[in-house]
Amino acid sequence: MEVLGLTLDQLRTQFYEPADEFSPLPFWFWNDHLTESEITRQIHDFKDKGVMGFIIHPRIGIPHEIEYLSDRFMELVRCAVETAAELGMKVILYDEAMYPSGSAHGKVVASNPQFASIGLQMREYPVSGQLELTPELEEDEQLVSILAVKKLDEKAIDAKSIRRLELTDDKVVFAAPDQDEWAVLVFVETYSRGTIRGIHFGEDDGQPGAPAAADLLNPEAVRAFINFTHERYYEVLSEHFGTTIIGMFTDEPAILGRRGKRGLRPWTRGFLAWYEKCGGSELDLPALWFDTGSAAADTRRLYKQAINKLMEETYYKQISDWCAKHGIALTGHPERSADIGLLKYFHIPGQDVVWRWVAPENDLALSGEHSTQGKCSSDAARHAGLRRNSNECFACCGPNKIDWAFSVWDMKWYMDWLFVRGVNLLYPHAFFYSIEGEGRYNERPPDVGPNNIWWPHYRTISDYMKRNSWLNTDSVNQAQVAVLCEHDHLPWEIVRPLYEQQIEFNYLENTLFADRVAVENGRLKITAQSYPVLLVEDSIHITPEVQNLLPEFIKQGGILIVYNPDQETLPIAGAVELNDFSQVVDAVEKSICRDLAVEPGAKDLRFTHVVKNGIHFYLLVNEGDQALAGKVTLGTYGCAEQWDAWNGTAVPLAVSADEDAKTIAFELSLPGRGSTIIAVDPNGKPVEGPTASVFETTAVIDLSRGWEIENPPVEMGVADSLRSWTEFAGMERFSGTLTYIHEFSLEQSQLDQAKQVVLDLGEVCELVTLEINGRDAGVRMLPPYQYDLTEYAQAGVNQLRVKITNTLANKFTEAKIKSGLLGPVVVKLNK
């Protein structure tokens, strides 16, 4: 949905001060003894930093006397919601205590033990000649099937040998028909004994008090969950639903729970009949454990589809319907990063970037299943016509598994990684109510809000989130390439070349071809999206629903590109076939007009192009740690501006324009992990001129020596060389702020000749507040640690007071992370 009638000037004003709806909504860990006064204080503190909402997340550390959903618990929730209402803030309720969702802190199973999580267990009995077996079942177990199979090796069986055996007088008798290795497989429906993580100490994974996980494939169990949780919240807070309370967060519901019996497969009572209804067979069961040949992958795919389809209907749809009926949105995320199909019933689909599974190092930004999750949620929303999509981000994302070493530089990288993939609502994980004791400060750290070093300056971060979320909302993405995907698989290898050579794409789920995708003028149309190219990594994704549309798509001029290295016969004629991923870009470029090109090539440059109220916006992101520079050509012609979401500024952008080609070009320079936004008004005329401001450095003043630290906790000599605090005895576990002092002199003639005076602090670990000549010059929370001192510098002596705050990792761990001002430090005079 576009907001109509706004000019570029009006959009720029919105960008400077985005509406509160674009605020981050952090997970707020309720993890200690809770009081109304402290809840109220923290909420006011959130608002002061530009955080206009939160997710109330019951977390381990709540004392036993505050039982989940009890009257006292609900009094505290009411306090938070009413305070938010008074302040114009929004609240999302969390549906569990703690996670994964669906148990109501064990209340579902306590109400009916038959609602406990169920799995399918396979028990193998070798056959030597003849086997007579009486299956031993526990009181709560049910026999599902008994099959005889011929073993090819420990992990493989002969699919043609599978035969069903029947019980007679509670026994099964099987005689091997030949001298090969045979086995009898007994499939048993059993309680998984899975649990969830609870909210009281003693209820965590593997602890005796961990609440029992519920059977999420059982509609009655899910109804019980809704009655315990959702109805209880509505009973107490109904007047706030749809106003202050805007959503319910469901968190990675796990069919088997956590830490249950090993080797189980997701199951529920009556699932075999459901699986057969979905096209499966009882004889498929061995393929869930063994290699059964060429059909094994298809069998497992069918089984997963059946599980997910049932999960959609019994769990997600029931909760989605309840939320819609009560005027709020279902939000949150499924268990796996690629479960795009399970987002079907979310009103705000989401995913979660956690555990540094996605990261700037080790190729984790583009490789593996987790690298798809940013687009998993955004493309699900685009193709469902939904305004917002979300990500629960930053949990356990510190470098080298030192989570409290997570920095603003890291945070910005993750934000940009999400925004450039289309995410427009962030759920920062997490703001901690308390960090008292290791059981709290070390529970899925770090605190990315009030208990971290950047909190006094958090408004800069929250405004950055708001501006980018605003950009990605009520705008239309301009990708020309659709990449075919399945309900639980988003291809990542075939899209790497597209990322690295700046060709935007969206994942398009094959199930949508049944009733959502249409062919018009050689394009695949769905909601506001239009794709002249369909890219397929594996022909197995071309389901009958897709096959039905492709002939007309190709006939009208649409381009089907299929990766087919084995030269298999494709189910559709007319495709462009590739045998190597390196051919992808050339094949796509022959079919589309490039939206963005950069010279020289820049593999770390990502972009997204959206149109908002007729204005074209390009978000450009450097996902690498090294600076990049080059000439960027945009396939949009008009008057351009460069917008800075971190500082909230916008300046005209001089370009070189090609009116015949309808393109504009400019020189781009981005620091490592940097980003910028280019706005182009096609109704305006390009402003031509030099496409980059070039300063020449005429003098450099080296300030790497001669520093002193004001009132150091221990003797710290840095006059001769700048060193990490951790190199001084007694400072290895120090976390805090120290002030560095230095002076330098400038002649009036130097100031007269210089157009710019720049202080470059070099390497800093990690947050800087600068005073020069008694004046506040601002904060730097991430590289490059540079200051434009032009308006501060004076003839004569200039005094620098550089306050450095280091990471909390040294306080909470023994990591000895580099800390302090490390330099080299220089002052540059530019003209």
N, C-alpha and C positions, 0 to 999 in steps of 0.2 A: 504494500500500500504506500503510495507516494503522498506526501503532504503538498497539496497544490497551491499555487499562487504566491510562492516565496521567491524573492530575487536572490542573487548571489550575496548581496549585502545583508539581507535578512538571514540567510543561511550562515554567513560568517558570524553574525551576532549570536545565533544559536550555538555555534561551535565554541565561541568564547565562553559562554555560560550555559552549558547543556542543562536540560530539564532534569529534575531529581529522578525521574523514572530510569535514567541511564546510570544511576549510581551502582557501584558494586554492592552486593548483598552478601556479606561475609558469613561463613559458619561461625557462630558465636558459641564456643565451647562452655556449656554450663558444667563445670567440673570441680566444684568445691561447695562448701556450705554457702547457701544462697540467701541473700537478704534483699528486701525491697529497696533499701537505701543504696546499696551497691549496684543493683541492677539499674536503678534510675540514674546514678552517677555515670555509669559506663555508657548508657544510651546517649546522654547529653554529650559525652566526650566523643562518641561516634559522630554525632551531627556536627560538632565543632570542626571535625576533620573532613567534612563533606560526604560522610557515609550516611546515606539516607534510608537505610533499612538493614535488615539482618535476618539470618536463619537461626532460630532457637534450636540448638543441638545439644540435647542431654548427653553427657559424656562421662566417662569413668572418673570417679573422684567425688561424685555427689554422695553425701552421707546417707546411710541406710534409713535414717528417720525421715528423709524426703523421698518417699516412694513414688515411682513413676505413675503419673496420672492420678495420684492421690489428691485430696482436697488441698493439702498444703502445696503440692507441686503446682496445681492449677491456679492457686492464689498468686504464685510467683509468675506464672505465665501471664495471668491477667494483668499484673503490675507492668510487665514488659510491654504488652500490647497496648494498654491504655496510655503509657508514657509515649510510645511511638505515635499513637493517634494524636496526642496533644502536640507533638512536634512535627506532624505532617510526614512521618516516616512510614515505611512499609515493612511488613513482617511475613516471612514464610515459615510455616510450621514444619517440623521434622517428624516423620511418622514412626520413629522407633527410639529405643533406648538400649544400645547405642547403634549398632549396625551389624549385619545387613538387615534390611527391612523385612517385615512380615510376621514377626513373632509377638509384638506388643510386650516386649520384655518377658517373654515366656508365658504370658497370660493365655494365649491361644491354646497351647498344648495343655496347660494346667486346667483349662475348662473342658477339654476333651482329649485324652491321650491319643486317640486315633487321628488327631489332627497333626501329629508329629511328622517331620520330614521323612520321606520314603525314598529308598534307592533300590535299584536292581542289582543283585549280587549273583555272580557266576561261580559255581563250585565245580571243579574238575576232578573226575575219577578215572584214572587209567584203566584200560581193559586188557587183561591178559587172558586170552581165550574167551572166557565168559565171565560176566559180572552180574551178580545179584545184589541189588542195592535197595535199602529202605532209607529214603531221604530223611535226614534228621532236621526237623524244623523247631525253632523256638516257638513259644506260645503265640507270639505276635507276628509270626512270619507266615507268608502264603506262597505256595508253590505256583510258579508261572508256567514253566515249561521244562521238559526233559528231552534233550537231543543227543543223538550219537553222531560223532564226527571222526573222520580219519585225519590224523595229525601228519603234516608234512615236516614240521619241525616245531620247536618250542612255541613259535609265535604265528605259525601258519597252519591252515587246515584246507582240505579239499572241499570246495563249496558244493560240488556235485554229490558228495558223500553224506551230506547232512540229512538225517532222518529223525522224525518225531517218535518218541517212545511213550507208551502209556503205562500208567500204574495199574497193577492188578493186586488186590489185597494189600494195598499200601507198599507194594514192592515193584521194582522194575527189573526185568531180566533182559540182558543183551549179550548175544554171542557175536564176536567179531567175525565178519564174513571172509576174512583173509588173514594173512600173516603180517599185514602192515600194522602200524601203530594206531590204535583207536582209543577214544575216550568218550565217556558219558559226561555231558554238561548239564548240570542242574541249575536252573535259573529261579532265584528266590526273591520275592518282594519282602524287603526288610526295612525296619526303621534305621535311618542313617546315623542316629545318635548325634547328628550335627547340632551345633549351638550357634549363638550369636555372641558378640561382645556386649557385656552389660554395662551399667552405669555406676555400680558400686565396686569398691575394691573387693577382690575375691570372685569377680564375675567375668574376668577376662579369659581369653583363649586358654584352654587346658586347665582352668581352675574349676573347683567343684561347683561354684555357684553360677557358672555360665548358663544363661537362659537357653531353653530348648528352641531349636529352629522349627518352624511350622511347614506344613505341606502346601506350598504355594501353587501346586497344580490341582489342588482340591478346592472347588469353588466355595464349599461350606466353610473350610478353614479360612479362606480369604474374607468371607463375609464376617466371620468372627473377629478377624483382625480389624476390619473396618468398624465393627461395632465397639470394640474395645478402645480404639485409637481415634479415628476420625469423628465418630459420633460423640465421644467424650469431649473433644475440643469444641465441637459445635454446640454441645449442651452448655458449655461455660462461656463461649465467646461468640455466639451466633450474631450479635449485633455488629461485630467487626468483620464478618466474612464479606468479601467482595469490596471492602473499602481499605481498611488498614491491613487486614490479612488478605494477601493476594495469591497465595499458593500453598501447596503441600509437597514437601520434598520426599521422594522415595529413593532409597540409597542401595544400589547394587544388590537387589534381592537375589539370594543364592538358593537354588532349589534344594541342594543337599546341606545347606548350612556350612559351618566351619568346623574343622577338626573332628569330623565324623569318621565312620568306618572307611577304611581305604578300599579302593578298587570298585566302588559303586558307580552306577550310571543313574542319572536322574530318572525318576519314575513316580508313579502314583497308582492308586487302585483303579483298575479298569483301563490302564494305559495301553495294554496290548490290543484291546479292541479299537481304541482310538488310532493307534499306529496302523492297524490294518485298514481302517477307514481312510487313512491318508495315503494308502497305496502300498504299505509295507506288509511283511509276512512274519509269522512266528519263526520261520526258518532263517530270518535275518539276524536273530539275536547273537549268534557267535561272532558276527562281523563287528560287533561293538567292542570285542576284545581281541579278535584274531584277524590276521590278514587272510582274506578269503578270495584273493585274486583281483581281477580287474573291476569287479563289481563292488568291492569293499568301500571305496570312496563314495560311490553313489548311495550305498546303503546307509552309511554314516550321515551323509548329507540329508537323506530323507528322514532319518531318525531325528536329527537336530531340527529340521524344519517342523516335524511333528511336535517336538518338545516346545519349540518357540511359539508355534501357533497356539498350543494349549496355554502356555504362559501368557500370551497376549490376551486370550479370552478370559481366563480365570482370574488372573492377577491385575494386569494393567488396565483392561477395559472396565472391570468393576470399579477400580479406584478412580479412573478417569471419569466414568459416568457420575460417581458420587461427587467428585470435585466440581464438575460442570453444573450439577444440580444445585450445589451450594455456593456457586458464584466465584469459585477460585480456580486456579490453574494447577494441573498436575505437572510437576517438574521433578528434576533429579536425573538419574541415569541408570542404565542396566548394568549387569555384572561385567560384561566384556567390552573392550574398546571398539570392536567392529560390529556390535549388535545394532545395526541401523534399523533392522526390521522391528525390533522391540520398541522403537521410539514411536511407533504408529499412533499410539493413544496418548502420547504426551502433548500437553498444550504448550509447554516450553521444553522441547527436547534438549537433552544435555549429555555430557560425557565428563570424565575426570582425568586431568593430568596429574599424576601422583608418582612418587617413588623415583623420580627422574628417569622414568622409562622413555620419555621424550626429553632431549637435552641438546645443548649446543655442541657437545663433544661426541666422539666415537660414532659419528654418522647417525645418531639417534633422532635427528630432526626429520629424516626422510626414509628411514628403513624400519621395517617391522610393522606388526599389526598396530602398535600404539601410535605410530606416526600418522595414522589415518583419522584419529578421533576428533581433531578439530573440524574437519570437513564432514565427519559422520553426523554431528549434530546440526551444523549449518546447512548441509545439503538436505537433510531430513526436513528441516524447517522450510527451506526454499520450495521444495517440491510438495509440501503440504499447505503452502500458503500461510505459514505462521510468521508473526512479526519477530519473535525472539527465539534465540537458542542460547544455551548456557554451557559453562564449564566450571566444575569444582576444581580449583587449581592451586598449586604450590605445595601441597602436602608432601613432606619428606623429599623435597627436591633440592636439598643442599648438595654441593659438589663433594665427590669422594665419600659419599655416605655420611658426611658430617652436616646434618640438617640445619643446625643453628648457624652454619657458615653461609646459608642462603643470603644473598645480597640483593640490593635494589637492582644491580646490573643483571643478576639472574632473573629477578621478577620482571623487569622490562622485557627481557628476551622471551619469557613465557607469554607475557601479554601480547607482544607483537606476533609471536608464533600463532596465537589464537585469532587475533584480530585479522591478520592477513588471510586467514582461512575462513573468515566470515562469522566468527563467534561475536555476539553482541550483548552478552550478559555474563558478568563474572561473579562467581561465588568463591571469594578467597578463602582458603583453608589454612589457617583459621585464626580468629581472634579468641584468645584464651581469657576466660573469666579470671583464672588464677594460674600462676606458675609456681605455687608453693609446693615444694617437694618433688623428688624425681619422678614419682608416679604421675605428676601433672606436666612439668616442663619437658619431660622426655617422652610424652605420649603423642606420637605422630606430630613431631615438631616440624618447623618452628612456629611460634606465634608470628604472624606476618602483619600484626597490627599493634595494639596498644602496649604490648610488652616487648617491643623491639626498638632498636635505636633510631629508626626513621619515623617513629610515631609523631614527634612534634612537627614534622614536615609532611605528614601524610596527605594533606590536601592536594599537594602536587600530584601524588600518585592517584588519588581518587578522581581528580579532574582529568587526568590522562585516560583513565578507564572510561569516564563519562564521554569524553570527546570521541573516542574511537567507537564506543558502543552506539553513540548517536549516529556516527557516520554509517555504520552497518545496519541501521534500522530505518525502515520506510524508504529503502533504496532498492534498486533492481541491479542485481549482479549481471555482468556482461559477458560471462564465459561463453565461448562458442563450441566447446568440446564437452560431451558427456562421456563419462567412463562407466561402463556397465558393471554393476555389482550385484551381490546377493544379499539376502537378509542378514547374514552373519559374516560376510567376507567383503572387504574393500581392497581391491588390488593396489599394492603400493609400488611394486617394481616397475610397472609400465608407466607410472606417472612421474617417476624420478626425472626423466629427461624433460618433461614438461615444466616441472618446477625449476630445474637448473637452467632452462632456456626461455623462461618467462612466457609460458603459454598457459593461460588459466583454464581450469576444467572444473566440473562438478560431478560427483558420483550420482548415478541414476539407478535406482534399485529395479531389478527386472520384474518384480511383482507389480510395479506401477504401470507396466505396459498393458495390464489386463483391462483397466478402466480409467486411468488417469492421463496417460500419454496419448497425444494425437499427432498425426502427420499433416503438416500444412506447408506448402511451397518448399518442399525438400528439407524441412526442419522438424525435429521432434519438439513438440510444444507441451509444456506442463506448467501450470500457473503462469507466472510472468517470465519463465525461462524459455529459451529458444536455441536449439542446438542443430547446426548443420552437419556436425561430425559426431559419430558414435564410435568410441574406442573400446575394444574388447580384448582383455588379457587371456581369457580362456573361453573357448567356444561352448564349454559346458554351461556357461552363464546364459547362453541364448536359449531360453526356455520357449515352449510353444507360444506363450503370450507375446514374447519378443518377436518370434518368427512371423507371427501374424501381421505385424506392422512393417517389418523390414522391406519386403518387396516394394511396397508403395513408397516408402522412404527413399529407397535407391532409385526407383523409377522417376521420382520427382527431382532427383539431383542430389539427394543426401549422400554422405560419404560414410561407409562402414569400413572400419579398419580393424583387422583381427590379427592378433599375434598367433601365428600358427607354425612354429618351428618344425613340427613333425609332419607337415604337409598332409594333415588329416582332411578328410572330406567334410566340408563345412555344411551345416544345415540350411544355408542360404547362399544363393549365387550373387555375384556382383561385388564381393568384398575385396578390398585391398588387403593383401596378405603380407605379413612381415615375419621374418625368421630371426630377428634380433631386435632387442629393445633400442639399440642405437639408431634404428631406422624410423622410430616413432615421430620425431620432430619433423623430419623431411616429409613424411607422409601427411602429417597434419598441416604443415605450412602450404602444401599444394592445394589445400581445401579451404583455407580461411585467410582473411586479411589480418596481418599481425596487429595486435592491439598495443604492443610495447616491444621495443627492441633496444638493446644496449650494446655499445661498442667501446672498448673491447668486451668480450663475454664476461659475465659475472655469475658464476654458479651459485653464489650465496644470496643473490638478489631475488626476493619474492615480491609479488604484487597482486593486488586485487583491484578491479575496476568496477565501480558502481555508479549508477545514475540516480541522483536525488533531485527531484523537482526540475528536471531538465539540465542540471549541472553535472558534469562528469567529474568524478573523483578517483584518483589513483593513489592508493596507499602503497608506498614502497618501503620494504623492510630488508635490512642487511642481517641475515641470520648467521653470519660469520663473525669471528672475533676481530678480524683485520679490517681496516678501513677499505672502502672501495670507491672508485671514481670512474666515470665514463660518460659518454654522450648517450642520452636517452631520447628516443623518438617515440612520440605518442600518436596513435591512430585517431586522434580527436583534434579538431582544428578550432581555435578560439582564443579568447583572452585568458591567460593563465596566472594563477597565484600559487605561492608555496606556503603551506600551513604547517605549523609546528604544534602538535598536540601536547607535548611535554610542557612547553612554556605558554601555550595559549596565544600564539601570535600568527599573523598572516602578512605576507609582503607580496607585492607584484613580482612576477617572474618574467624576465626578459628571455625571449626565445628566438630561434631562427625558424621561420615559417615557410612552408611549401604549400601555397594556395592550391596548386593543381592537384597535388597528392593529398591535400587536406590533412597534413601532419604538422606537428610542431616538434622542435628538438631543443634540448637544453643540457648543460653540463651538470651532472649529479655528483655530489660528494657526500658519502655517509660514513660516519665512524663505525667501528665495530659495534654490532648490535644496535645500530642507529636506525631511525625511521623518519619518514616525511610524508606529507600529503600534498598532492598536486591537484588543484581545482581548476577546471577548464570550463569556461562559459562559451558554448558554441555560438551564442548570439553576439559575442563581443569580438573585437578585432585583436589579433595577437600583437603584443608589444615587442617589437624586435630591437635587438641590441646585444651587447656582450652578455653571454649566458652564464657568466660566473664572475664574482668579484675576486680579483687577484691582488693580494697584498705582498709587497716585497719587504722582507726583513732586512733592516739596515743596521741593527745593533742587537747584540744579545748580552744580557747581564747574567752571569752564572751565580745562583744563590744556593748551590748545593752544600756549601760549607758556611759555618758561622752561626748556625741556629742554636738556640737554647730552649729548653723546655721549662715552663713556669711551674714551680712547686711540684716536681716529680715525686711519685710515691717512694722511689728509691733513687740512688745515684744513677743518672742516665746521661752520659756524655755523648752529645751528637754534634758538637761543634766541628769536628774534623770529618765526620761522615754520618750520613743518615742511615739508621739501621732499624730493623724491626724491634718493637718492644720486647718480643719474646726472647731476644738475645741477651737481655739484662736479667741477672739473678733476681728472683722474686716477682718478675713480671710475666711469667709463663701462663698464669691463670687469670691475668688481669683483663677485665672488660670495663671500659669507661671512656672518659674524655680527657685529653691532655692538650695544652696550648703551647704551640711553637711560636717563637718570637724572632723576628729578623728585621733588619733595616737595609734600605738601599737608597742611593741618591740619583737624582736626575737633574741635568742642566736645563734651564729654560729653553735654550736653543734646541735641545733634543725634543722637548715637548712641542715646540713650534713646528718642527719638521715632521714629527710622527703623526700619522692619521689614526694610529691605533697603538695602545699599550696593552700587551697581553701577558698575564702571569700563567705559566704552565707549571703545575705542581708535580708533574710526572706521575709516578705510581703512588697511590694513596690507599690505605686500608683502614676504614673505607668511607667514612662520611666526613665532609669538610664544611665548616662555617668560617667565613673569612671576614676579618675587619682590616681596613686599611685607613690609616690616619684617623682612627676613631669612628669610622663610618662602616656600617654593615654592608658588605658586598654580596651577601647571599650564601646559599647552600649549594653544594654539589654532592649528589648522592651516588653518582656513577661516572665512569670515564666518558669523555676526557675531562680531567680535573683542571679546567682552564677558566680564567676570568678575564673579561675585558675591563681593564683598569683605566681606560681613557678618561672617564669622567671623575675618577678618584685620584689619579696620580697628580703630584704637585712638584714644582721645582724645589730642589733641596732634598731633605731627608724624608723618606716615606717609610712608615712603620707598618709591618705586617704582623697580625695576630691570627694564626691559623689554628683553629680548634679541630682536632681530629678525634672522632669516636670510632672505636673498633668494634668488631663483631662480638656477639655474646657467646660465640662458640668456645672461646677460651675459658669463660666462666663455667659453662655447663659440661664441657668435655675436656679431655687432655690433649686436644689436637694441636695446640700451639700454632694457631693460624697467624700468618704474617699480619702485623699491626703497625699503624702509625704512618708518618710521612717518610716515604722512601726515595722520592725524587726520580731522576734529577730535576732540580727546580731552576727555572730560568724566567727572566723577564725579557720579552721581545718587543722591540720598537719597529713598527711596520709603517710603510708608506705606500 
